[in-house]
Amino acid sequence: MNDQDANKPAADEDLIDIDSPEALEDPDFDERLVEIEAERDEFKDKFMRALADAENSRKRSERDRREAEQYGGSRLARDLLPVFDNMRRAIEAIPDESRETNAAVIEGVELTMRELINVFKKHGIEPISPQVGDRFDPQLHEAMFEAPLPGTKAGEIIQVSADGFMLYDRLLRPAKVGVSSKTGS
């Protein structure tokens, strides 16, 4: 049996030549035609659904690939944030009188800090640096404490403990702040 025989129907009697006069005289012709059209419509529907599923899978895998590329390093980035915090605290803790005697060490720490910030920016990590007096935003800030402070309004930031960070459009770490609890007198 060759390939052409495999593609032929089992019996020629199953074939209907719709142009033949016998087909029009066949009492089952209309019924068989309706069945064949229904089967065709069913296969077309299945094909269109399979095509839509394939397209949805392609789009989903592309989105997953982009997200893995952008956000895949978020654990490493989160683990590096304490390094940033400690370096900032080290720079801020240096007394003015020892800056001159330890200038080379201080410059090295500051250069390392700048390089860390450049690497963060290169990988889509941006700092959230609220200022005292800014309005508390629960989407970006974490309230470490609340306290009434004279001359402030409720919900104003009164102290910044640590900067927060965004990884592209996702919050990596909220800024840690103190918030005024009520209007001071």
N, C-alpha and C positions, 0 to 999 in steps of 0.2 A: 504494500500500500504506500503510495507516495503522498507528499504534502497536499497536493490538490484533492486527492480522495478524502483526506482527513477534514477538509473544509466543506465538503459537499454534505448536504443533508442525507440522512439514512435512507429515505425513500422519496422518490420523485412525486409520489401521490400526495405528500403533505404540502407540496408547493401549490400556490394558487396564482394563476395568471389572471390578474384583475382585468386585463384587457380582453380576455377571451369571452365569447358569448356564454360559455358554459358556467363561468363564474357568476355571471349575473343571474342565471337561472337557478343556481344552487340555493336551496331554501336556507341553508346555514351560513351563507356568505356574509350577510349583514352582521349576524351574531359573532362570527369569527373575526370579522373586521373590527368590531367594537372591542373584542377581547384583546386583539393584537394592539390596537391603539392604546388601550388601558395599560397593557404591559409596557409599551413604549414609553408612555407618560411616567410610569412607575420607575423605569430604568433612568429616565432623564432626571427625575427628581432625586434619585439616589446619587447619580453622577454629580448633580449640582451641589448637593449636600457634601459629598466627598471633596469636591473642589473647594468649597467654602471652608471645610475643616482643615484642608491642607494649607490654605492661605492663612487661616487663623493660627495654625501651628507655626508657620513661618514667621508671622509677625510676633508671636509670643516668644519664640526662641531668639529673635533679633532683639526684642526688648530685654529679655533675660541676659543676653550677652552684653548689651550696653550697661545694664545695671551692675553686672559682675565686674565689668571693666572700671566703672566709676566708683562703686561702693565696696568692692572686694577687699580693699585694704583698710576698711574702717576699724577693724580690731587693732591693727598695728598702729594706726593713727591715734586711736583712743589711748593706747598704751604709751605713746610718746608725749601726751599732754602733760603728765606729771614732770617729765624732763623739762619741758618749757616752763612750767610753774616754778620749779626749783632753780632754774637758771635766772628767771626774773627776780625771784626772792634774793638770790645771791648778789645780783647786781644792785638791787635796791638796798641791801644791808651793808654795803661798803661805806664806811664813814668817809667824809670829805678829807679829813686829815691824812688818811692812809692811801688815798687815790694816787698821790704823786710817787710814793715809795713803791707801790705795787702796780704801777702803770702798765707794765708788760703783761702781767697776769690778767688784769682787768680788761685790757684790750683784747686778749685772747678769748676771754669769756664772752665779751660783747660781740666779737666776730662770729663765734660759734652760735650765739643767740640769733644773729642776723641770718646766718646760713640756715638754721633750723626754720626760721620764718619763711625764707625763700623756698625751701623744700616743701613746706606746708602749702604755700601759694601755688607752686608748680603742680601739686596734686589736688587742688581744689579745696584746700582747707583754709577757711577765712575766720579770723577772730571776731568774737562778739565782745565789744569793749564798751559796756554802759558807763555812763558818768553819773556822779552824784547829782541828784535833781531830776534825772530822767524818770519817766513813768515806768513802773514795773510791768513787764510783759510776760505772762506765764508761759508763752510759747518759746521764749528765748532765755528767760531768767529763772533761777531757783532761789526762793526766799530762804535764807539760812536763819533769819530771825526777824521779828517785828518789834519795833519799839517806838513809843511816842517821842517825837523830837520837836521842840519848839521851832516855829517858823517854817514847818513843812506841811505838806498836804498828805492825806492818807494815800498810800500807793506810790509815793515817791521813793526812789532809791536813795538811801542815806549812807551806804557803804558798799564798796565792791571788794569782795574777798578774792575772787578769781575770775579771769576772763572765760567766756564760753567760746565754742567753736562750731562752725557749720562745715559740713562736707558737701559741697555743691549746694543742693537745696534741702539737705537733711541736717537735723540737729545732731551734732556729735557729742557735745556736752553743753548744758546750759551754763550761763554766767551765774556765779554764786554771789548773791547780794543780800544786804540788809535793807529792810523796807520800813517806812514810817507807817505806824498803825493808825494814827489819827492826826487831825490838825492840832498842831501845838499852839500854845498861847504866847 
